Amino acid sequence: MHHDLLLVLSLLLLVFFLVMLAQKLRVSYPIFLVLAGLGISLIPGIRYITIDPELIFLIFLPPLLYEAAWYTSWHDFWKWRRPIGMLAFGLVFCTSFIIGYLSNSMIPGFTLAMGFLLGGIISPPDAVAATSVLKNIKVPKQLSTILEGESLINDASSLIVFRFALAAILTGTFSLQEAVGSFFLAAGMGVVTGLVVAQIIFLIHRFLPTTPVIDAALTVMTPYFMYLAAEQFHFSGVMAVVSGGLFISYRSHKIFRTGATRMNMLGVWTTLIFVLNGLVFILIGLELPEVIKGLGDYSVAQSIQYGLIISLVAIIIRMLWVLPIAYVPKWLGQTVRMDHVNPTWKGPLIVGWAGMRGVVSLASALSIPVLLKDNVTPFPHRNLIIFITFIVILVTLVFQGLTLPWLIKWVKIKDMEETLPEQEQEAHIQWTLKKAALDRIEEKYAQDISENEWIACLKKDLENNISVSKERLEALQNGEREETEIKRYNEILTDIFWVQREALFQLRRHNAYSDEEIRKQEYQLDWDELRLKQ
């Protein structure tokens, strides 16, 4: 046990170094993760470590899905619900159907149920991969919203397909009519369960005297509560986590009221998701040698060939699917057209090429049981399914992930609708917030202004800040700030933050002030710098 833990920790440290290299090279870090998994499997004499497949599903999927739901904008999600829905449900079912029949006809001994199982595993693109690839590239907000929303919902739809196909293999029976009915029942009641648990968690956060530490711990526990509650009643735990996550995220402003709470949660979740991504690819790297040994009648060359063909077909299906999605709304009538802009070929091309598979597909594959219901018979073709899944992830992440930035630069796509520049939006929001604060003081605390010097000083500060914010907003609206000037402004502010931290360090070193007060100022600097880099 000690040796296994040391091995995993050492490999995780190696993954951290690779991620640092990825950041230095400005390459999406999931690309390095899948390459790290492949590299780990090639280490001579590497120790084989396995985890109970049911634990893989339980440990990794709830927080990954919850985090994706948490950062989804409900307003943007609802605005682009039609293309998101057609990708998240239509494309997933289409991909699962085609891959199912292709695998059944191409791979000897591969049943249709196994084909649907493989299709359900590889059909959902990965949110982390897409967002990390697009992070340093200017891309229209609409496209990133569609990709993030699709990645959230298609995880749920694909995992439901996965569960039904898995049940068909384990029980040996399958009825399409029964499966469709069970699908809607499991999905619908999963949503209800997720919302009920979310409401309970909301009340705990809202009305009990929690602390930032307790709030952060509760957010980590919440997806597990949602998932387990739904699974207990044989509903969709995936839909429970997604719906509950959207509910909590939408009402987060009412329950996480302090900056300390939000900063604490941000640090916890960023670290948690990063480590979980790394661990999944480490596990596949440690399991891959045994998977290759267990391919049975299939040679490695044959298995690679199957993986490459399925990868190519999955890419083609997506490319052929996204173009009708862009134009179908134009054919459905005036009501539907009103909230759609006229698409060009550039947006669908980028969305189609951004279908990189990742950690959810890998976790699903690793969660396939080792044995059938009798606990004696090995699960048929388990190793082949895992191997093909890894090949699909490798091809889509490395090939599409590395070429997507080049493709975006080549097409030179512009925003599909008019939006204010980010700097101007930020300046307007700041001015609005400060104006609201000043109006509140003048309206409700007029007497305090004359009697309390602190309140009078606060009013003066707000007036000065409003004046500065207004000047900045007018300058941005008049185009007086070029992009290079804004970049220089951010560089200088970053340097000022560094100097201020050094000054705080000197104050702490000389015991001039209490650590508590110095720490408060450090938190404020963290907030300011975080806002600058968003």
C-alpha positions as CSV (number, residue, x, y, z in Angstrom):
1,M,0.0,0.0,0.0
2,H,2.8,2.4,1.0
3,H,4.7,1.6,-2.3
4,D,1.5,2.1,-4.4
5,L,0.8,5.5,-2.7
6,L,4.4,6.6,-3.2
7,L,4.3,5.6,-6.8
8,V,1.0,7.5,-7.5
9,L,2.3,10.6,-5.7
10,S,5.6,10.5,-7.7
11,L,3.7,10.2,-10.9
12,L,1.4,13.0,-9.9
13,L,4.4,15.2,-9.3
14,L,5.7,14.3,-12.7
15,V,2.4,15.3,-14.2
16,F,2.6,18.6,-12.5
17,F,6.0,19.2,-14.2
18,L,4.5,18.4,-17.5
19,V,1.6,20.8,-16.9
20,M,4.2,23.5,-16.1
21,L,5.8,22.7,-19.5
22,A,2.5,22.9,-21.2
23,Q,1.8,26.3,-19.8
24,K,5.3,27.4,-20.9
25,L,4.6,26.2,-24.4
26,R,1.0,27.5,-24.3
27,V,-0.4,24.1,-25.1
28,S,-3.6,22.7,-23.6
29,Y,-2.5,20.7,-20.5
30,P,-5.0,17.8,-21.2
31,I,-2.8,17.0,-24.2
32,F,0.1,16.5,-22.0
33,L,-2.0,14.4,-19.6
34,V,-2.9,11.9,-22.2
35,L,0.7,11.8,-23.4
36,A,1.8,11.3,-19.8
37,G,-0.6,8.4,-19.5
38,L,0.9,6.8,-22.6
39,G,4.5,7.5,-21.3
40,I,3.7,5.9,-17.9
41,S,2.5,2.8,-19.6
42,L,5.8,2.5,-21.4
43,I,8.0,2.6,-18.3
44,P,9.7,-0.9,-18.0
45,G,8.5,-2.8,-15.0
46,I,5.9,-0.3,-13.9
47,R,3.7,-1.6,-11.1
48,Y,0.2,-2.5,-12.1
49,I,-2.4,-0.7,-9.9
50,T,-6.2,-1.1,-10.2
51,I,-9.2,0.4,-8.5
52,D,-12.6,-1.1,-8.2
53,P,-14.4,0.1,-11.3
54,E,-17.5,1.2,-9.3
55,L,-15.2,3.5,-7.2
56,I,-13.8,5.1,-10.4
57,F,-17.3,6.2,-11.4
58,L,-18.3,7.3,-7.9
59,I,-15.1,9.2,-7.0
60,F,-14.3,11.0,-10.2
61,L,-17.5,11.8,-12.1
62,P,-19.7,13.7,-9.5
63,P,-17.1,16.5,-8.9
64,L,-16.1,16.7,-12.5
65,L,-19.8,17.1,-13.6
66,Y,-20.6,19.5,-10.7
67,E,-17.6,21.7,-11.5
68,A,-18.7,22.0,-15.1
69,A,-22.2,22.9,-14.0
70,W,-20.9,25.4,-11.5
71,Y,-19.1,27.5,-14.2
72,T,-22.0,27.4,-16.7
73,S,-23.8,30.6,-17.2
74,W,-27.5,29.9,-17.0
75,H,-28.3,33.0,-19.1
76,D,-25.9,32.1,-21.9
77,F,-26.9,28.4,-21.6
78,W,-30.6,29.2,-22.1
79,K,-29.9,31.6,-24.9
80,W,-28.1,29.0,-26.9
81,R,-30.2,26.1,-25.7
82,R,-31.1,24.9,-29.2
83,P,-27.6,24.3,-30.6
84,I,-26.5,23.0,-27.2
85,G,-29.5,20.6,-27.1
86,M,-28.9,19.3,-30.6
87,L,-25.3,18.7,-29.9
88,A,-25.7,17.3,-26.4
89,F,-28.6,14.9,-27.1
90,G,-28.9,14.6,-30.9
91,L,-25.2,14.2,-31.6
92,V,-24.6,11.9,-28.6
93,F,-27.4,9.5,-29.7
94,C,-26.3,9.7,-33.3
95,T,-22.7,9.0,-32.5
96,S,-23.6,6.2,-30.1
97,F,-25.9,4.6,-32.8
98,I,-23.4,4.8,-35.6
99,I,-20.4,3.7,-33.5
100,G,-22.5,0.9,-32.1
101,Y,-23.3,-0.6,-35.5
102,L,-19.8,0.1,-36.9
103,S,-18.2,-1.7,-34.0
104,N,-20.6,-4.6,-34.3
105,S,-19.9,-5.1,-38.0
106,M,-16.1,-4.3,-37.9
107,I,-14.9,-6.1,-34.7
108,P,-15.3,-9.9,-34.6
109,G,-17.3,-11.0,-31.5
110,F,-18.4,-7.5,-30.7
111,T,-22.1,-7.4,-30.0
112,L,-24.4,-4.5,-30.7
113,A,-24.8,-3.8,-26.9
114,M,-21.0,-3.6,-26.6
115,G,-21.0,-1.2,-29.6
116,F,-23.5,1.1,-27.9
117,L,-21.5,0.9,-24.7
118,L,-18.4,2.0,-26.6
119,G,-20.4,4.7,-28.4
120,G,-21.8,6.0,-25.1
121,I,-18.2,6.2,-23.7
122,I,-16.6,8.1,-26.6
123,S,-19.5,10.3,-27.7
124,P,-19.0,13.3,-25.2
125,P,-16.3,15.9,-25.9
126,D,-14.5,17.1,-22.8
127,A,-15.2,20.6,-21.3
128,V,-11.7,20.9,-19.7
129,A,-10.0,20.1,-23.0
130,A,-12.0,22.6,-25.0
131,T,-11.8,25.5,-22.5
132,S,-8.0,25.0,-21.9
133,V,-7.4,25.0,-25.7
134,L,-9.4,28.1,-26.1
135,K,-8.0,29.9,-23.0
136,N,-5.3,31.8,-24.8
137,I,-7.1,32.3,-28.1
138,K,-9.6,35.0,-28.9
139,V,-12.8,33.2,-29.9
140,P,-16.4,34.5,-30.0
141,K,-18.1,34.1,-26.6
142,Q,-21.0,32.3,-28.3
143,L,-18.8,29.5,-29.5
144,S,-17.2,28.9,-26.1
145,T,-20.7,29.0,-24.5
146,I,-22.0,26.4,-26.9
147,L,-19.0,24.2,-26.3
148,E,-19.1,24.5,-22.5
149,G,-22.9,23.9,-22.4
150,E,-22.6,20.9,-24.8
151,S,-19.9,19.4,-22.7
152,L,-22.0,19.7,-19.6
153,I,-25.2,18.2,-20.9
154,N,-23.7,15.6,-23.2
155,D,-21.8,14.1,-20.3
156,A,-25.2,13.3,-18.8
157,S,-26.8,12.0,-22.0
158,S,-23.8,9.8,-22.9
159,L,-23.5,8.4,-19.4
160,I,-27.2,7.4,-19.5
161,V,-26.5,5.6,-22.8
162,F,-23.5,4.0,-21.2
163,R,-25.6,2.8,-18.2
164,F,-28.4,1.3,-20.4
165,A,-25.9,-0.5,-22.6
166,L,-24.0,-1.8,-19.6
167,A,-27.2,-3.1,-18.1
168,A,-28.1,-4.8,-21.4
169,I,-24.7,-6.6,-21.4
170,L,-24.9,-7.6,-17.7
171,T,-28.5,-8.9,-17.9
172,G,-28.4,-10.2,-21.4
173,T,-31.8,-8.6,-22.3
174,F,-32.6,-5.3,-24.1
175,S,-35.9,-3.7,-25.1
176,L,-35.8,-0.4,-27.0
177,Q,-39.3,0.6,-25.9
178,E,-38.5,-0.2,-22.2
179,A,-35.1,1.5,-22.5
180,V,-36.7,4.8,-23.9
181,G,-39.3,4.8,-21.1
182,S,-36.6,4.1,-18.5
183,F,-34.4,6.8,-20.0
184,F,-36.9,9.5,-19.5
185,L,-38.0,8.3,-16.1
186,A,-34.4,8.0,-14.8
187,A,-33.4,11.4,-16.3
188,G,-36.5,13.2,-15.2
189,M,-36.5,11.9,-11.6
190,G,-32.7,12.4,-11.5
191,V,-33.3,16.1,-12.2
192,V,-36.0,16.2,-9.5
193,T,-33.7,14.5,-7.0
194,G,-30.8,16.9,-7.8
195,L,-33.0,19.9,-7.3
196,V,-34.4,18.6,-3.9
197,V,-30.9,17.9,-2.6
198,A,-29.7,21.3,-3.9
199,Q,-32.5,23.0,-2.1
200,I,-31.5,21.3,1.2
201,I,-27.9,22.3,0.7
202,F,-29.0,25.8,-0.2
203,L,-30.9,26.1,3.1
204,I,-27.8,24.9,5.0
205,H,-25.5,27.4,3.4
206,R,-28.1,30.2,3.6
207,F,-29.4,29.9,7.2
208,L,-26.9,28.0,9.3
209,P,-23.8,29.8,10.7
210,T,-21.3,28.2,8.4
211,T,-17.6,29.3,7.9
212,P,-15.6,29.6,4.7
213,V,-14.0,26.2,5.5
214,I,-17.3,24.5,6.1
215,D,-18.8,26.1,2.9
216,A,-15.9,24.8,0.8
217,A,-16.2,21.3,2.4
218,L,-19.9,21.3,1.8
219,T,-19.5,22.2,-1.9
220,V,-17.1,19.2,-2.3
221,M,-19.7,16.9,-0.5
222,T,-22.7,18.2,-2.4
223,P,-22.2,16.4,-5.8
224,Y,-21.7,13.1,-3.9
225,F,-25.0,13.7,-2.0
226,M,-26.8,14.4,-5.2
227,Y,-25.3,11.4,-7.1
228,L,-25.8,8.9,-4.3
229,A,-29.4,10.1,-3.5
230,A,-30.4,9.6,-7.1
231,E,-28.6,6.3,-7.5
232,Q,-30.2,5.0,-4.3
233,F,-33.6,5.2,-6.1
234,H,-32.2,3.9,-9.4
235,F,-32.5,7.4,-11.0
236,S,-29.8,9.2,-13.0
237,G,-27.1,10.4,-10.6
238,V,-25.5,12.2,-13.5
239,M,-28.6,14.3,-14.2
240,A,-29.0,14.9,-10.5
241,V,-25.5,16.4,-10.2
242,V,-25.9,18.5,-13.4
243,S,-29.3,20.0,-12.4
244,G,-28.4,20.5,-8.8
245,G,-25.1,22.1,-9.8
246,L,-26.9,24.6,-12.1
247,F,-29.4,25.4,-9.3
248,I,-26.7,26.1,-6.6
249,S,-24.6,28.0,-9.1
250,Y,-27.5,30.2,-10.1
251,R,-28.3,31.1,-6.4
252,S,-24.6,31.2,-5.2
253,H,-24.8,35.0,-4.7
254,K,-27.3,34.4,-2.0
255,I,-25.3,31.9,0.0
256,F,-21.7,32.7,-0.5
257,R,-21.6,36.3,0.5
258,T,-18.0,36.9,1.6
259,G,-14.9,37.2,-0.5
260,A,-13.1,34.8,1.8
261,T,-15.7,32.1,1.1
262,R,-15.5,32.5,-2.6
263,M,-11.7,32.7,-2.7
264,N,-11.5,29.6,-0.5
265,M,-13.9,27.7,-2.8
266,L,-12.1,28.8,-5.9
267,G,-8.8,27.4,-4.6
268,V,-10.3,24.2,-3.4
269,W,-12.2,23.4,-6.6
270,T,-9.4,24.4,-9.0
271,T,-7.0,22.2,-7.1
272,L,-9.5,19.3,-6.8
273,I,-10.4,19.2,-10.5
274,F,-6.8,19.5,-11.6
275,V,-5.7,16.6,-9.3
276,L,-8.6,14.4,-10.4
277,N,-7.7,15.0,-14.1
278,G,-4.1,14.0,-13.4
279,L,-5.1,10.9,-11.4
280,V,-7.4,9.5,-14.1
281,F,-4.6,9.6,-16.7
282,I,-2.1,8.2,-14.2
283,L,-4.6,5.3,-13.6
284,I,-4.9,4.6,-17.3
285,G,-1.1,4.7,-17.6
286,L,-0.7,2.2,-14.8
287,E,-3.5,0.0,-16.2
288,L,-2.7,0.2,-19.9
289,P,0.1,-2.6,-19.9
290,E,-2.4,-5.0,-18.3
291,V,-5.1,-3.9,-20.7
292,I,-2.8,-4.6,-23.7
293,K,-2.0,-8.0,-22.2
294,G,-5.7,-8.8,-21.9
295,L,-6.6,-8.0,-25.5
296,G,-7.0,-11.7,-26.1
297,D,-7.5,-12.6,-29.7
298,Y,-6.9,-9.1,-30.9
299,S,-3.4,-8.0,-31.6
300,V,-2.1,-4.5,-30.6
301,A,-2.0,-3.5,-34.3
302,Q,-5.6,-4.6,-34.9
303,S,-6.7,-2.8,-31.8
304,I,-4.9,0.4,-32.8
305,Q,-6.5,0.1,-36.3
306,Y,-10.0,-0.2,-34.7
307,G,-9.3,2.8,-32.5
308,L,-8.1,4.9,-35.4
309,I,-11.1,4.0,-37.6
310,I,-13.5,4.8,-34.8
311,S,-11.7,8.1,-34.0
312,L,-12.0,9.1,-37.7
313,V,-15.7,8.2,-37.9
314,A,-16.4,10.1,-34.6
315,I,-14.7,13.2,-36.0
316,I,-16.6,12.9,-39.4
317,I,-19.9,12.4,-37.6
318,R,-19.4,15.6,-35.6
319,M,-18.3,17.6,-38.6
320,L,-21.3,16.5,-40.6
321,W,-23.7,17.2,-37.7
322,V,-22.7,20.8,-36.8
323,L,-23.5,22.3,-40.2
324,P,-27.2,21.5,-40.2
325,I,-27.4,22.7,-36.6
326,A,-26.2,26.1,-37.7
327,Y,-28.8,26.4,-40.5
328,V,-31.9,24.3,-39.3
329,P,-33.1,27.2,-37.0
330,K,-33.4,29.4,-40.1
331,W,-35.8,26.9,-41.7
332,L,-38.0,26.5,-38.7
333,G,-39.9,29.8,-38.8
334,Q,-39.7,33.4,-37.7
335,T,-40.1,32.6,-34.0
336,V,-37.1,30.4,-33.9
337,R,-35.0,32.8,-36.1
338,M,-35.4,35.7,-33.8
339,D,-32.8,34.7,-31.3
340,H,-30.4,33.2,-33.9
341,V,-27.9,35.1,-35.8
342,N,-27.0,34.3,-39.4
343,P,-24.3,31.7,-39.2
344,T,-21.3,31.4,-41.5
345,W,-19.2,28.3,-42.2
346,K,-16.5,29.4,-39.7
347,G,-18.4,28.9,-36.5
348,P,-19.6,25.4,-37.3
349,L,-16.1,24.5,-38.5
350,I,-14.6,25.4,-35.2
351,V,-17.3,23.8,-33.1
352,G,-17.0,20.6,-35.2
353,W,-13.3,20.5,-34.8
354,A,-13.4,21.1,-31.0
355,G,-14.8,17.6,-30.3
356,M,-11.9,16.5,-28.1
357,R,-12.6,13.5,-25.8
358,G,-11.1,13.5,-22.3
359,V,-11.4,12.6,-18.7
360,V,-15.1,11.7,-18.6
361,S,-14.7,9.1,-21.4
362,L,-11.7,7.7,-19.7
363,A,-13.4,7.4,-16.3
364,S,-16.4,5.8,-17.9
365,A,-14.2,3.2,-19.6
366,L,-12.3,2.4,-16.5
367,S,-15.6,2.0,-14.6
368,I,-16.6,-1.1,-16.7
369,P,-16.9,-4.0,-14.3
370,V,-14.2,-6.7,-14.5
371,L,-16.7,-9.5,-14.1
372,L,-20.3,-10.2,-15.1
373,K,-23.2,-10.6,-12.7
374,D,-22.1,-14.2,-11.8
375,N,-18.8,-12.8,-10.4
376,V,-17.0,-15.5,-12.4
377,T,-17.3,-14.7,-16.1
378,P,-14.9,-11.9,-17.3
379,F,-16.7,-8.9,-18.8
380,P,-16.4,-9.5,-22.6
381,H,-14.0,-7.3,-24.5
382,R,-13.5,-4.9,-21.5
383,N,-9.8,-4.4,-22.2
384,L,-10.4,-3.8,-25.9
385,I,-13.1,-1.1,-25.1
386,I,-10.7,0.6,-22.7
387,F,-7.8,0.5,-25.3
388,I,-10.0,1.9,-28.1
389,T,-11.2,4.6,-25.8
390,F,-7.7,5.6,-25.0
391,I,-6.8,5.7,-28.7
392,V,-9.8,7.9,-29.4
393,I,-8.8,10.3,-26.6
394,L,-5.2,10.3,-27.8
395,V,-6.1,11.1,-31.4
396,T,-8.7,13.7,-30.7
397,L,-6.8,15.5,-27.9
398,V,-3.4,15.5,-29.6
399,F,-4.4,15.9,-33.2
400,Q,-7.5,18.2,-32.9
401,G,-6.2,19.9,-29.7
402,L,-2.9,21.0,-31.4
403,T,-4.5,22.0,-34.7
404,L,-7.6,23.8,-33.2
405,P,-5.6,27.1,-32.3
406,W,-4.2,27.1,-35.8
407,L,-7.6,26.6,-37.3
408,I,-9.1,29.5,-35.3
409,K,-6.3,31.8,-36.4
410,W,-6.7,30.7,-40.0
411,V,-10.5,31.4,-40.3
412,K,-10.2,34.7,-38.5
413,I,-13.7,34.4,-37.1
414,K,-15.5,37.4,-35.6
415,D,-18.2,37.7,-33.0
416,M,-21.6,36.5,-34.3
417,E,-23.3,39.3,-32.4
418,E,-22.3,42.8,-31.2
419,T,-20.9,42.8,-27.7
420,L,-18.9,45.4,-25.8
421,P,-15.2,44.8,-25.3
422,E,-14.3,43.1,-22.1
423,Q,-12.5,46.1,-20.7
424,E,-15.4,48.4,-21.4
425,Q,-17.9,45.9,-19.8
426,E,-15.7,45.7,-16.7
427,A,-15.5,49.5,-16.4
428,H,-19.2,49.9,-16.8
429,I,-19.9,47.2,-14.2
430,Q,-17.5,48.9,-11.7
431,W,-19.1,52.3,-12.3
432,T,-22.6,50.8,-11.8
433,L,-21.6,49.0,-8.5
434,K,-20.0,52.1,-7.1
435,K,-23.0,54.3,-8.1
436,A,-25.3,51.8,-6.5
437,A,-23.3,52.0,-3.2
438,L,-23.2,55.8,-3.3
439,D,-27.0,56.0,-3.9
440,R,-27.6,53.6,-1.1
441,I,-25.5,55.7,1.4
442,E,-27.2,59.0,0.3
443,E,-30.7,57.5,0.4
444,K,-30.5,55.5,3.7
445,Y,-27.6,56.8,5.7
446,A,-27.8,60.6,5.1
447,Q,-27.8,61.3,8.9
448,D,-24.8,59.1,9.4
449,I,-22.8,61.1,6.8
450,S,-23.1,64.2,9.0
451,E,-22.6,62.4,12.3
452,N,-20.1,59.7,11.5
453,E,-16.7,60.7,10.1
454,W,-16.1,57.1,8.8
455,I,-19.3,57.2,6.7
456,A,-18.4,60.7,5.4
457,C,-15.0,59.4,4.3
458,L,-16.6,56.4,2.7
459,K,-18.9,58.7,0.7
460,K,-15.9,60.8,-0.5
461,D,-14.0,57.6,-1.5
462,L,-17.0,56.4,-3.5
463,E,-17.4,59.8,-5.2
464,N,-13.7,59.8,-6.2
465,N,-13.9,56.2,-7.4
466,I,-17.0,57.0,-9.5
467,S,-15.3,59.9,-11.1
468,V,-12.2,57.8,-12.0
469,S,-14.4,54.9,-13.2
470,K,-16.4,57.3,-15.4
471,E,-13.3,58.8,-16.9
472,R,-12.0,55.3,-17.7
473,L,-15.3,54.2,-19.2
474,E,-15.5,57.3,-21.4
475,A,-11.9,56.8,-22.5
476,L,-12.7,53.2,-23.5
477,Q,-15.9,54.2,-25.3
478,N,-14.0,56.9,-27.2
479,G,-11.3,54.4,-28.2
480,E,-8.5,56.3,-26.5
481,R,-7.0,53.2,-25.1
482,E,-5.3,50.9,-27.6
483,E,-4.8,47.2,-26.8
484,T,-1.1,47.7,-26.3
485,E,-1.8,50.4,-23.7
486,I,-4.2,48.2,-21.8
487,K,-1.7,45.4,-21.8
488,R,1.0,47.8,-20.5
489,Y,-1.5,49.0,-17.8
490,N,-2.1,45.4,-16.7
491,E,1.7,44.7,-16.6
492,I,2.3,47.8,-14.4
493,L,-0.6,46.9,-12.1
494,T,0.8,43.3,-11.7
495,D,4.2,44.8,-10.9
496,I,2.6,47.1,-8.3
497,F,0.8,44.1,-6.7
498,W,4.2,42.4,-6.4
499,V,5.7,45.4,-4.7
500,Q,2.8,45.7,-2.4
501,R,3.2,42.0,-1.4
502,E,6.9,42.7,-0.7
503,A,5.9,45.6,1.5
504,L,3.5,43.4,3.4
505,F,6.2,40.8,3.9
506,Q,8.5,43.5,5.4
507,L,5.7,44.6,7.7
508,R,5.3,41.0,8.8
509,R,9.0,40.5,9.2
510,H,9.4,43.5,11.5
511,N,6.2,42.7,13.5
512,A,4.9,46.1,12.8
513,Y,1.3,44.9,12.6
514,S,-0.6,41.7,13.4
515,D,-0.6,38.8,11.0
516,E,-4.4,38.9,10.8
517,E,-4.5,42.5,9.5
518,I,-1.6,41.8,7.0
519,R,-3.4,38.7,5.8
520,K,-6.6,40.7,5.2
521,Q,-4.6,43.0,2.9
522,E,-3.1,40.0,1.1
523,Y,-6.6,38.7,0.4
524,Q,-7.5,42.1,-1.0
525,L,-4.5,42.0,-3.3
526,D,-5.5,38.5,-4.4
527,W,-8.9,39.7,-5.3
528,D,-7.6,42.6,-7.2
529,E,-5.1,40.5,-9.1
530,L,-7.6,37.8,-9.8
531,R,-10.0,40.4,-11.3
532,L,-7.2,41.8,-13.4
533,K,-6.4,38.4,-15.0
534,Q,-9.9,37.2,-15.7
